[in-house]
Amino acid sequence: MASQLELSSRAALCRLLAQREPDSKIYWLAEAENWLRLSREPIDLQRSGRQDDPLEQFLTRIDSSPA
């Protein structure tokens, strides 16, 4: 189960992405609102690595990028 802290952190990361990627700002702000909404209600969310989750895609790109 994901903690409220993890969900809030995902919302914060999406807000940062909105600042860094102006072409996708609206998309990332919508994602941030979604994670914030989820952080306010108890849910059972496990990190599944789903290919359609934009945050998972972003985290995969970060993990695979050269240092």
Kinemage of the C-alpha trace (Angstrom):
@kinemage 1
@onewidth
@group {chain A} dominant
@subgroup {mainchain}
@vectorlist {calphas} color= white
{ca met a 1} P 0.000 0.000 0.000
{ca ala a 2} L 1.347 3.407 -0.945
{ca ser a 3} L 1.679 5.932 1.803
{ca gln a 4} L 0.172 9.375 1.650
{ca leu a 5} L 3.741 10.693 1.682
{ca glu a 6} L 4.583 8.752 -1.501
{ca leu a 7} L 1.468 9.986 -3.268
{ca ser a 8} L 2.111 13.571 -2.191
{ca ser a 9} L 5.707 13.213 -3.364
{ca arg a 10} L 4.510 12.057 -6.765
{ca ala a 11} L 2.268 15.136 -6.946
{ca ala a 12} L 5.238 17.350 -6.094
{ca leu a 13} L 7.382 15.662 -8.738
{ca cys a 14} L 4.675 16.212 -11.340
{ca arg a 15} L 4.540 19.906 -10.419
{ca leu a 16} L 8.319 20.106 -10.906
{ca leu a 17} L 7.983 18.407 -14.270
{ca ala a 18} L 5.342 20.961 -15.221
{ca gln a 19} L 7.915 23.702 -14.599
{ca arg a 20} L 10.682 21.915 -16.497
{ca glu a 21} L 8.589 20.782 -19.460
{ca pro a 22} L 6.500 23.793 -20.521
{ca asp a 23} L 5.129 21.987 -23.589
{ca ser a 24} L 3.566 19.369 -21.295
{ca lys a 25} L 2.718 21.691 -18.406
{ca ile a 26} L -1.039 21.113 -18.483
{ca tyr a 27} L -0.560 17.353 -18.588
{ca trp a 28} L 1.823 17.282 -15.598
{ca leu a 29} L -0.383 19.627 -13.575
{ca ala a 30} L -3.338 17.320 -14.206
{ca glu a 31} L -1.229 14.355 -13.076
{ca ala a 32} L -0.241 16.301 -9.954
{ca glu a 33} L -3.882 16.975 -9.139
{ca asn a 34} L -4.681 13.302 -9.593
{ca trp a 35} L -1.906 12.187 -7.212
{ca leu a 36} L -2.926 14.851 -4.708
{ca arg a 37} L -6.522 13.630 -4.826
{ca leu a 38} L -5.361 10.064 -4.297
{ca ser a 39} L -3.182 11.117 -1.358
{ca arg a 40} L -6.279 12.399 0.433
{ca glu a 41} L -8.086 9.061 0.380
{ca pro a 42} L -6.931 5.667 1.596
{ca ile a 43} L -6.075 3.418 -1.326
{ca asp a 44} L -4.129 0.270 -2.052
{ca leu a 45} L -1.597 1.276 -4.702
{ca gln a 46} L 1.502 -0.735 -5.416
{ca arg a 47} L 4.206 0.302 -7.783
{ca ser a 48} L 3.424 -1.981 -10.672
{ca gly a 49} L 5.703 -0.637 -13.382
{ca arg a 50} L 2.709 -0.303 -15.716
{ca gln a 51} L 3.793 0.984 -19.104
{ca asp a 52} L 0.866 3.420 -19.344
{ca asp a 53} L 1.736 5.228 -16.086
{ca pro a 54} L 3.573 8.440 -17.139
{ca leu a 55} L 5.387 8.726 -13.841
{ca glu a 56} L 6.620 5.148 -14.129
{ca gln a 57} L 7.836 5.939 -17.654
{ca phe a 58} L 9.681 8.990 -16.356
{ca leu a 59} L 11.252 7.055 -13.473
{ca thr a 60} L 12.384 4.364 -15.907
{ca arg a 61} L 14.038 6.998 -18.099
{ca ile a 62} L 15.844 8.429 -15.072
{ca asp a 63} L 17.015 4.992 -13.958
{ca ser a 64} L 18.373 4.167 -17.411
{ca ser a 65} L 20.016 7.524 -18.165
{ca pro a 66} L 23.832 7.682 -17.987
{ca ala a 67} L 25.238 9.489 -14.973
